[in-house]
Amino acid sequence: MTLNEAQVAVDNWIRKYGVRYFNELTNMALLTEEVGELARIIARKYGEQSEKQGSSGNLQDEIADVLFVLICIANQTGTDLTQAFEKNLEKKTLRDSERHKKNPKL
C-alpha cells in the first residue's frame, strides 16, 4: 500500500465507521497518546524498564496506531503525505549528506 492509498483507506474508514474526523487538536492529543503507548513498549522491550505482569503490548499494532492518527491529521489538513515525505527526504539529503559521515560519535 502506498502512502496515497493509505490516506484514501483511512478517509474511507473514517467516513464509513468514524462518522467524521475528530478536530485537529483532538487528533494531536490522540497522536501523543499513541506515541506514549509505543514508547512504553519500546522502553520495556529494548530499554532498561521491566515488563509489568500482564501488560505486554504489541509493537506493530502501536506503530500502526501512530500511523493511522498521523494520516488522519494529514487528511484533514490537506497534506499529501507522498509529496511531503519526498520533499522532507530531499531536504534531509541536502542538509545531512556529509553531516553523519563526519560525526565521530557514530
C-alpha positions as CSV (number, residue, x, y, z in Angstrom):
1,M,0.0,0.0,0.0
2,T,1.4,3.4,-0.9
3,L,1.1,6.5,1.3
4,N,-1.6,7.8,-1.0
5,E,-3.6,4.6,-0.9
6,A,-3.2,4.7,2.9
7,Q,-4.6,8.2,3.0
8,V,-7.6,7.1,0.9
9,A,-8.2,4.0,3.0
10,V,-8.2,6.0,6.3
11,D,-10.5,8.5,4.8
12,N,-12.9,5.8,3.6
13,W,-12.7,4.1,7.1
14,I,-13.5,7.5,8.8
15,R,-16.5,8.1,6.5
16,K,-17.8,4.6,7.0
17,Y,-17.1,3.9,10.7
18,G,-15.9,7.0,12.3
19,V,-18.7,9.4,11.1
20,R,-16.3,12.3,10.9
21,Y,-12.7,13.2,11.7
22,F,-12.0,14.4,15.3
23,N,-10.8,18.0,15.2
24,E,-7.1,18.6,14.7
25,L,-6.4,19.3,18.4
26,T,-8.2,16.1,19.5
27,N,-6.2,14.2,16.9
28,M,-2.9,15.8,18.1
29,A,-3.8,14.6,21.6
30,L,-4.6,11.1,20.3
31,L,-1.3,11.1,18.4
32,T,0.5,12.0,21.6
33,E,-1.3,9.2,23.5
34,E,-0.4,6.6,20.8
35,V,3.2,7.7,20.7
36,G,3.3,7.3,24.5
37,E,1.9,3.7,24.2
38,L,4.6,3.0,21.6
39,A,7.3,4.5,23.8
40,R,6.2,2.3,26.8
41,I,6.6,-0.9,24.7
42,I,10.0,0.2,23.4
43,A,11.2,1.2,26.8
44,R,10.2,-2.2,28.2
45,K,11.3,-4.3,25.2
46,Y,14.6,-2.5,24.2
47,G,15.3,-0.3,27.2
48,E,16.0,-1.0,30.8
49,Q,12.5,-0.9,32.1
50,S,11.0,-4.2,33.1
51,E,7.6,-5.5,31.9
52,K,4.7,-5.2,34.3
53,Q,2.9,-8.5,34.8
54,G,0.1,-8.9,32.3
55,S,0.9,-5.7,30.4
56,S,2.7,-6.8,27.3
57,G,1.9,-4.6,24.2
58,N,2.0,-5.2,20.5
59,L,4.8,-3.1,18.9
60,Q,3.4,-3.4,15.4
61,D,-0.1,-2.5,16.4
62,E,1.1,0.6,18.3
63,I,3.2,1.7,15.3
64,A,0.1,1.3,13.1
65,D,-2.0,3.3,15.6
66,V,0.5,6.2,15.4
67,L,0.4,6.0,11.6
68,F,-3.4,5.9,11.5
69,V,-3.7,9.1,13.6
70,L,-0.9,10.8,11.7
71,I,-2.7,10.0,8.4
72,C,-5.9,11.4,9.9
73,I,-4.1,14.7,10.6
74,A,-2.6,14.7,7.1
75,N,-6.0,14.2,5.5
76,Q,-7.8,16.8,7.5
77,T,-5.1,19.4,6.9
78,G,-4.9,18.7,3.1
79,T,-1.3,17.3,3.3
80,D,-0.3,14.9,0.6
81,L,2.0,12.6,2.5
82,T,3.8,11.2,-0.5
83,Q,4.7,14.7,-1.6
84,A,5.6,15.9,1.9
85,F,7.8,12.9,2.6
86,E,9.6,13.2,-0.7
87,K,10.3,16.9,0.0
88,N,11.4,16.1,3.5
89,L,13.8,13.4,2.3
90,E,15.3,15.7,-0.2
91,K,15.7,18.4,2.5
92,K,17.4,15.9,4.8
93,T,19.7,14.7,2.0
94,L,20.8,18.2,1.1
95,R,21.3,19.2,4.7
96,D,22.8,16.0,6.1
97,S,24.6,14.4,3.1
98,E,28.0,14.6,4.9
99,R,26.9,15.5,8.5
100,H,26.5,12.0,9.8
101,K,29.6,10.6,8.0
102,K,31.7,13.3,9.8
103,N,30.2,12.6,13.2
104,P,32.9,10.9,15.3
105,K,30.2,9.7,17.7
106,L,28.8,7.3,15.1
